[in-house]
Amino acid sequence: ISRRMASSAPWPVIVNASLSGSQVAELLQRRGLRLRVSESTLSHTCIYPQSSVAFMIVPLNELWLSTSEKSLGRPNFDPGLMQRIDKFLYLHRQRYLLASGSPRGLGNVEKSILVELQARLIDSNVNIIPVHNACQCVESMLTIATAAYKPNSDLILSRFETMALRDAWSEEKAIQALLQTGLSEHDCFVLLQGCSSFAGVLTADDKRLLDCSLDRETAR
């Protein structure tokens, strides 16, 4: 992935100053990307202009207020961090939250936080990706940014169309493929039901997609 990005001119990545000098920034530089540090973007965000994709790293242990306030009830989230997440979702159309947990894997507390975060953002059409270290953050970002880059996304769509016309895909296989485009699982299911098949989704026009209850931005 990094070789493709650096094969011609190095890809630019806008990294917020909060990540300057971090392991994430160091790994991005090692992959040959050109970092531009910004004070004006939101904290803990990375933006890939050539792919029009933005990421926010959300440490799960910072989302819940304090240990003393972690009751057995509903998690009490940090309102400042939630406001920042809401602003991030408002500013960017293609956006991903990288939910950063313990390197040893998500414990019961972190799982509870992640489930609650997903519940609160269920209507926002945002993808939440659990990660456990800086390496996973970078791998996730580069994979998605590469797939979203226009020449690559056209190629992926072409290959999907070829496979869909050649094979009768099961619903589960089709949903897994559509999830790679950044759609939520609910949107994938609605599309398959409305277009009858995976091939029908790929060949549908904007009007057909809108008839499947997608919003206009998602249909595009």
Secondary structure, DSSP 8 states (H G I E B T S, - for coil): -HHHHTSSS--EEEEEGGGTTSHHHHHHHHTT-EEEEESSS-TTEEEETTTTEEEEEEEHHHHB--GGG--SSS--B-HHHHHHHHHHHHH-SSEEEEEE--TT---HHHHHHHHHHHHHTTTTT-EEEEE-SHHHHHHHHHHHHHHHSHHHHHHHHHHHHHHHHHS---HHHHHHHHHTTT--HHHHHHHHHHHSSHHHHHH--HHHHHHTT--HHHH-
